[in-house]
Amino acid sequence: MKKTTLTKIAVGLFAAASVNAFAAINIGGVVWNPASGFDFTSQGSIFESAVAPGGALGGIGVVQTLNNTGAGVFCPGCELTFEFGGHTLTYVDTTTSATDDILGFTGGWLKIYVDTTPDFDADAKTTATDGVLWLDLVGYNDIQANGWVTSLFGEIAKGTLGTGNDDGSGAGLFDVVGGLAAANFNTNSVKANDGHGADFSFSSSYQPLPNGYVTPDGFGLFGTGELKGNSIPEPASLLLSALGIAGLGFARRRSAK
């Protein structure tokens, strides 16, 4: 009777811990479920500057969806905003493609903030940086097929580079270096061409703002940006799972005696 009861307790503990390990978690007011089939994906609006060779790309934005949920679900009463910069345009190839110019950037960073006063305004850069640092990311320099190294690469589909009338797309990799949620995303789960792992892949598209408009902070381009990676439960949840497994093993050993 005691053996059966102990086994049931251990199994119950394991089941409860397992459920807890995959339940939605809350970091700084941002809520998401690492067991979601969409984990981890986020999409946002981007406002950025035009850049010429030797210049650095920069901009701001706001996250609109996270793991296929809207802001009212993943950040109730708050907002996730971001600033990026430091991506230096070091490579321009006008010969590889008959229609597009190929671009390569090195360096760069992305800082994501959680703000309890939702007030993002693309005309005011300060509204993107007035929260608590949620994730601090740096560009991962990866080796491309033609041998050049870049943290962000892209293409111009139309317009002239650096004038603000160009549009195109881009992609790159990021590593986590800090922020409230750093422990949940430092996974090295995105494989780079050099054989190592980065924490996030990034993709974007961009085009000029209407009628040649440029914001007071110098952002004349707008578009979308997506981050994709993998998140893990909080360490406390993982510990409970481990305790559940240990308890189950203990019960089995007791039953075998």
N, C-alpha and C positions, 0 to 999 in steps of 0.2 A: 504493500500500500504506500509506504513511504517512497519507494523507488519510483512508482508511477507518478506520485504527486510531484516529486523533484523533477522528473522528466518533463512533466507538463509545465512547470514553472520555468524551466530552462528554455523550452520551445517557445513559450509565450514571451519571455524576455528577448529571445532572438528575433521573433517576428516583430515585436514592438520596436526594437532597435533598428531593424531593417527598414520598416516603414518610416521611422524618424529620419534615417540617413538619406532618404530620397524625397522627403517632404520639402515644400517650398521654404526657402530661407530668407532672412531679412538682414541686409547689411546697410546700415545707415539710412533705412527707410526705403531702400530698393528691394523689391520682392521678386523672386523668380524660383523656378523649380529645376534643379540640375538634372532631373530624370525626364524632362520634357523631350519629345522628339525633335524640338527646334533648338535644343541647347547645344552651343550657345550662339545665338544670333541676335544682332541688333541693327536697326536701320535708323538713319537720321538725315536731317537737312543740313547742308553745308553751304557756307558763304566764305569765299576765299579771294585772295589777290591774284592778279595776273603776274606771271614771272618770266623773266628773260634769262638766258644763259648766265650762270654765275650768281644769280639771285636766289633768295630763299622763299619757298612757298609757305604761306601761313593763312589761317582762317579760324572761324568759329562755327558752332552748330548746336543743334539740340536733338536728342534722341527721341524718336517718335514711337518706335515699337521695340520690344525686347521679348525674345522667345515667343513671338506671335501674340503678344498682349499689348494693349495700348497703355499710354502713360497713366491713365486713371487706375489701372490694375497694377502695373509694375512700380509705380512711384506715386501712390495716393497722397495728395497734399504736397507733392514736391515735384521737382523736375531734374532730369539729367542733361547737363550741357557739357560742351567741350571746347577746348582750344587746341590748335595744332600749329607747329611752326618748325623752322630749322631744316626743312628738306631743301638742300641746295642742289640746283639744277646743274649737273656736271657733264651731262652727255646728251647730245642731240644728233640724231641720225636721220638725214633727209633722203637717203639712197636706198635703204632696205625695202621700203614700201613705195609703190607707185602713187598711193593716195594719201598716206598718213606720215607725219613726222613722229619718230620714236624718241621718247624722252627717258632719261635716267637721273634719279636723285640719290644723294647720299645723306646719311644722318637723319635728323628729324625726331620729333617727339609729339605725343598726344596726351593731353591731360583731361580727364573726365571728372566732372564735379556734380555732387548732389546738393540741391538748393531747396530749402524748405519754403522759399518764397518764389513761386513760379512767375518769372517776369522776363523771360528771354525775349530780346528784341534784336534783330539782326542789325539795326542801326546803332546799337550801343554795345560795343565789345565787352564792357564791364559786366553786362548781365549774363554773360557766358562763363565768367570766372569768379562769381561772387559766392560760390558754395564751398563745401568741404571736399577736398580732393578724394575722389572715390577710386579712381585707377590712374596710375602714372605709367605711361608706356614710352618706350624709345624704339626708333626704327631699327629693324634687323637687317644688316647688310648681307645680301645673298648674292651668290654667283649666278649670272644669267648664261643662257646657251652660247652667246657669242663671246663670253669671257669677261665682260664688264661686271662690276660689282655695284649693286644698287639696293637701297632700302625701299624705294618707291619707283615704279616705272609706269609709263603712260604713253598716250598717243594723242595727236591732234588730228581730228577728223575734218576740221574746217576752220578757216580763219588764219591769223598770223600770230605766232608765238609772242607772248609778252605784251600784246596790244590791248587785251581785254575783249577782243572780238572772236577769240578762238573757243572751240568746244571740243570735247573728247572724253577720254576715260583714263582711269589709272588703277593700280593695284600694288600691294606691297605686304610686308610682314612687320609685326610689332612684338616686343618682349615686355613683360610686366616688371617694373622696378619699384613700385610702391603704391600707396593708397589704401583706403579702408578695406577694399575687397581683394587686395593683392594675393592673399593666401588661397583664395578660391579660384584663381585663374593662372597661377604660375605652374602650368602643366606641360609645356614644351610639346604640345600635341599636334602642332601644325608642322609638317615636315618641309624643310627647305631644300633647295637644290644642292646645297653643300653637305647634305646628309644629317644635319643637326635639326633640332626642333625649335620652333618659335612658339609663342603663346597665342597669337592672333594672325589671321589673314585679313586683309583690308581690300575693298574695292570701291570705286566711285565713278561718277560721271559728272560732267560740268558743262556749263554754257553761260553766255553773258546774261546779266540782268537786263530787263527790258529798257529800251530807249537809251542805252548807254549809261544807265545809272550806276554810280559808285557810292557806297556807303561812306559816312564820315570817317570810318577807320580804314578806308581804302579797299574794300571788298567789292569787286565788280563782277565776280562770277558766282554762280550758285549751282547747286546740284544735290546729289544724294550720296550717302556713304554707308557702307555696311561693314560690320566687324563679325568675324566668325572664329570661334575657338571651342573650348571645352571648359566647363566649370565643375567643381567638386563640392560636395557638402561641407558644412562647417566641421572642423576637427572634433568638436564635442559629439556630433552625430556619428562620426566614424568610430569614436571611442565606444559609444554605446553598442554599435554593431559588433565590435570586437569582444566586448563583455558578453554579449548574447551568445556568440560563437563559443567563447570559453566556457560559459555556463552549460551549454548543450554538451560540450565534450566532457565536462565534469560529471554530468548526469549519466552519460553513457558508460563512463568508467565505473561509477557506483553501481549501475545495473549489472555490469559484467561480474561483479564480485559475488 
